[in-house]
Amino acid sequence: MRAYGIALLPAMLGALLASAAQAGDAAPSRPRYADLRYQENWSVLRGQAGAPGGDFFDPVKYIPLDDSGAYWLSFGAQLRERVELWENFGFGAPPGQGHDDAFLLSRLYFHSDLHLTPWVRVFAQGKSAFVTDRDLPGGNRKSDVDQLDLQNGFLDLNFPELWGAQLTLRGGRQEMAFGAQRLVSPLDWSNTRRTFDGGSAILSFGTWQASGFWMRPVQVNRYSFNDWGAHDSFYGIYSSGLLGETGIRTDLYWLGLGRDDASFNGTSGHEKRQTFGARAFGPISGTPLDFEVEGAYQFGEVGPGDVSAFMVASQLGWWFETLPTSPRVFVGFDWASGDENPGGDVQTFNQLFPLSHQYYGFIDAIGRQNAVDGQLGIVVRPLPALTTTLTGHLFWRADHEDALYSAAGAVSRAGSSGSSPWLGAEIDLLVRYQLDVHAAFSVGYSRFFTGNYLRESGRGRDIDFAYWVFQYTF
């Protein structure tokens, strides 16, 4: 009965919010609500107050502070309610703890965006994240709870265009998302999202953009203000642009990581790791096919051991544009290296700050470390606002001497606890309906079928995971 009560609360809240806003058809020039809210530019509403086709929230999306339009202010917010229901969380391990539960995750983000001439901007975003009693191993985690804190708070200095290039310098707390977010992501699935403190420089030129940054990852303190880890650093350059006239987009990147107290398969100490990688994606000209391929190599040190690790990710899709529901079928293959021998040199790939949830199954049992993943899926759109995605995964350990790592990068099972490389299979079903420009509703179900290694290494029960999400944005 508790699960049904939890499920009804956000539904009633969503109905109240939907009735409070009268959303019209969006004009073509209007920005979309972005995952990184600071990427939105609402200055397009200048002079459009009361115009036909406007939105209920337009008066707070663009507030002029002078007659010239050089000074203006914008406000926005997002509410998300997610119900999760679990059976055999963590494959039923450790014994003696509860592994079945239902709970509600609530999250509110609110921001202000102040523009002081075209050259200066101040962006601030606060957050509040809570969970009802979570009786699974780990309890109410840092990824679930952050009572009240600053998610983004930075100053932008925009320089005049020079030789076709535009430079922005940004300092303060800021979220980052690069490429397909395999290695750098704010991790929206987390109730508290990820952010960093530091500085960045964004250079735009032609069809290319390059971002250089030096950051410290922010650590969540659930009931006090967050701060960055004093001994952790993250820095690098990420560039993305169009490859000539091919229609293919390319990412090139270098990412550096320094942190204390790292440990990989028996090797521990200060970690200094460099990641060089590239990604290409786009349509295959003259066909209904599209592709994506990304690869990265890592080197450096962990304590006394040298690092040599890699990852590859790929996907090939076929869009049947003329068929009913416009299905897209895709097949993918991912490999993230593992360690060949305990202790000494390190071959385990470090997934850095990823969005593993999107790629290695929604149950988040597997991370992009010592893992092989084969995927097959289909996306259909029965209605313009309704999208259904069904994905199947087959998982192995890349090296049977190394551990099983979770989506958070933590060791779930030691490498020595089993000899089989076979981890198991997962199916993920996700149905998403966009009610209007502000409100969206999703429901999903996932099941993990455990393989030989999980049964060898301890409890290996199949996992069932169901959830629904209501999200409202303005």
MORA-V539848 format. One record per backbone hydrogen bond with DSSP energy under -1.0 kcal/mol. NH is the residue of the N-H (numbers start at 0). CO is the residue of the C=O. If there is no record, write none. Layout:
nh->(NH:NH)
co->(CO:CO)
This chain:
nh->(4:5:6:7:8:11:12:13:14:15:16:17:18:29:38:39:44:45:47:50:53:57:59:60:61:62:64:71:72:73:74:75:77:78:79:80:81:82:83:84:85:86:88:90:91:92:100:102:104:105:106:107:108:109:110:111:112:113:114:115:116:120:121:122:123:124:125:126:127:128:129:131:138:140:143:144:145:146:148:150:151:152:153:154:155:156:157:158:161:164:165:167:168:169:170:171:172:173:177:180:184:189:190:193:195:196:197:198:199:200:201:202:203:204:207:208:209:210:211:212:213:214:215:217:218:223:226:228:231:232:233:234:235:236:237:238:239:240:242:243:245:248:249:250:251:252:253:254:255:256:257:258:261:263:266:268:270:271:272:273:274:275:276:277:278:279:280:281:283:286:289:290:291:292:293:294:295:296:297:298:300:301:302:304:306:307:308:310:311:312:313:314:315:316:317:318:319:320:322:325:327:328:329:330:331:332:333:334:335:336:342:345:348:352:354:357:358:359:363:366:368:369:370:371:372:373:374:375:376:377:378:379:380:385:386:387:388:389:390:391:392:393:394:395:396:401:403:405:406:408:411:412:416:422:423:424:425:426:427:428:429:430:431:432:433:434:435:439:440:441:442:443:444:445:446:447:448:450:452:454:455:456:460:462:463:464:465:466:467:468:469:470:471:472:473)
co->(0:1:2:3:4:7:8:9:10:11:12:13:14:26:35:36:41:42:44:47:50:54:56:56:57:72:70:114:62:112:59:110:108:471:106:469:104:467:102:465:100:463:98:87:88:89:85:83:81:129:79:127:77:125:75:123:73:121:71:119:69:155:113:153:111:151:109:148:107:145:105:103:135:138:140:140:128:221:126:124:124:172:122:170:120:168:118:166:164:161:203:201:156:199:154:197:152:195:183:177:352:186:142:185:173:215:171:213:169:211:167:209:165:207:204:239:202:237:200:235:198:233:196:194:226:220:218:216:228:257:214:255:212:253:210:251:208:249:247:241:242:280:240:278:238:276:236:274:234:272:232:270:268:266:263:261:258:300:256:298:254:296:252:294:250:292:248:290:288:283:316:281:314:279:312:277:310:275:308:273:271:304:269:301:299:345:297:295:334:293:332:291:330:289:328:287:326:318:319:322:378:317:376:315:374:313:372:311:370:309:264:305:336:182:180:354:355:355:360:404:366:336:335:395:333:393:331:391:329:389:327:387:324:382:431:379:429:377:427:375:425:373:423:371:420:398:412:409:363:405:403:403:413:394:394:448:392:446:390:444:388:442:386:440:384:438:438:470:432:468:430:466:428:464:426:462:424:422:421:450:451:452:90:447:86:445:84:443:82:441:80:439:78:437:76)
